[in-house]
Amino acid sequence: MHNLNVKILGPDSFISTLNELKTFLKFNPLPENSNEKPSIILFHVDALQDKKYNNYINNNNIIKICAGKRKDLLNNFDSRLELPATLKEINTIIENTAARKKFNSNSSIEVKNYLLNKNEKKLSRLNNFITLTEKEVQLLELFLKNKKPISKDNILSSVWNYSSDADTHTVETHIYRLRKKIIDKFADEKFILNNKNGYYL
């Protein structure tokens, strides 16, 4: 994980301690004046008292880890590092936070002007969301993979593994319920469309 560039912000003692440990760290600590793009900001809680640091931390949309004594640590960041910390704890928090963020970003897919979070089974737009069932997530993924309408038979075989001759209203029922959820929450009547060839987004 040495390809992780971590911008270190805080009092001189905090920065110099991490720089002295550089050879033992599993990431690359960037000096304050570095032009390299960081993957993570690791900042001492005291850095928030400095207007320049505070602006940098709050205006960057990257992973942020707050370090400090337990009583001073803030919750509104990606992770917390309680000080004093061992080398192992520092390396672990950096690696785990980066891995978790990567996993979460891989699970989020743009669907029209919504965000589908496959892990949490949520479809969201702005500050609103609906909770989806596993089948509803699979339906949306199927629609996303296909740029043209998908027949009821193809949906049955892809999502439910049913044969096309199965006499069932499964597809219509699920799509009706999903459309209703979306209309009730987002007032969007054109999310799932259909024509003579099937259903599509």
N, C-alpha and C positions, 0 to 999 in steps of 0.2 A: 504493500500500500504506500510505498515511497512516492508514488505519483500524486499523492494527496498534498496539495499546497494549502497550508494553514496560516492565515494571517493572525498574528499574535498582537493583541492590544491590551494595554493596561499600564500599571506603574512600571518604572524601570527595573525594579527588583524582580517582578514577574517575568518580564521579557528576557532579562539577562539569565535568569535561572533556566528557562527553557532553551535558550541558545547554548548554554553550557552543557546541556543534556543532549544536544542535537544528534550526536553519533548514536545515541541509544533510542532515539525516537523512530517510530515506524511511519513518520510523515515528514514533510519538508516545511519547517517553520519559516515563514516569510518575514523579512524585516519590514518595518512600517513603511519605508520609502520604496519598497519593491514595486516594479511595474507588472510583475507576473499576476495572473488572475488566480485568486484563491478559490478553493473548493469549500472551505470552511473558515469561519471566523471564531477563534478561541479568544474570548476576552475576559479580563478580570472585571468583576462587578463594579470596581471603582472607576473603570473606563467610562461608565455611563454618566459620571459627574463632569466629564470633559465634553464640551459641546461638539467639538470636531469628531471625536470618537463616537459620541452618541448618534450624530447624524449618519456617520458611515455605517454603523451597526444597523440602524433602523431603516436605512434607505437601500440596503443590499438584500436582494432576494436569494440568499444562499444559506447554507446550514450555519446556525449560530449556537455556540456552546458557552454558557455562562459559568465562570469559575469564581469560587470564593468560599468563605466560611459558611457552614450550614445555615446559620441565622440570616445571612445576607443574600443567599441565592434566590434568583428569580425564576418563576415557572414559565414565563411566556416566551421561552426559546426552545430550540430543538432538544437540547440536553443540558444537564448540569454536572459540573465537576467540583466535588467538595474538596477544599484545600484544608490541610496539606494532603497531597496525593502521592502515591507511589508511581514509579515509571510505568509499571504494568497497568495501573488504573488510568493513567493519562492516555497510553496507547490504546487501551481497550475502548475507552469512551469515544475516542476519535474514530476508530475503525467501525465500531458498532453503529454509531450515529450515521456515518457515511453509508454503510451497508443498508441500514433501515430506510434512509431517504431514497436510495437507489431503488430498493424493492418497491417502495410506495409510488415512486414516479413511474415505474414500469407497469404498475397496476392501474394507473389512471389513463383513460382514453377519452379523447374528444369525440363527442357524438353531436353533430349539428352544433348548436351553441350551448351545449351542456357538457358536463364532465362526468364520466362514468368511472366510479371507483370500484373495481372488481373485488378487492379485498373486503371492503366495508359494505359492498352491495348497495351502493347509493348512486343515485343520479341527481346531480346538483346543477343549479344555475344561480349565480350571485350568492345570496345567503340562504336560499331555499333548497331543500332536497327531499327526495322520496326514497324510501327503502324498497329494494327489489328482492324478489325471490331468485333462487339459483337459476331457474328456467328463464326468468325474464332477462337476467344477465346474458345467458346463452343466446336468447333470441336477438338481443341487441348486437352481440358479437357477430352473429350470423348475418344480420342485415348490413353491418359495417363491412364485412368481407366481400359482400356481393354488391356490385354497383347497379344491378338491375333487379326488377321484381322477382321474388322467390315464391314458387307455388306452394300451396298448402301441403302437398305431398312431399316436397323437398324439405319443408320445415319439419314435418312429422319425422322423416327419416333422419334428419341432421340433429334435431334437438331431443326427440323422444325415442329414436330408434324404432319407430313403428313402420310397418310396411304401408305402402300407399293404399292398399285395399282395406285398411282398418277403418271401420265405420265409427268415426269419432268427431266430436266438435272441440277437441282439445285445443287446436290452434286458434280457432275463433274465440274461444272462451278466454284463453290467456292474453290474446291481443286486445280483446275488449277490456279486460281488467287493467292491463298496462296503460291503454289509452285513457281509461277513466282516471287512474292515478295521476297521469300527466295533466289531464284537463283540470282536475280538481285542484292541483297544486300550482300549475304554471299557466293555466288557461290557454294551452297550446293544442289546438285541434288538428294541426297538420304535422304532428311528430311522426306518426306511423301512417303511411298512405297505402292505398291499394288500388289496383286496376284489374282488368281481366286476366293479366298474367301472374298476379300474386301481390304480396306485400313488400313494401320497401320503405326506406327512410327518406 
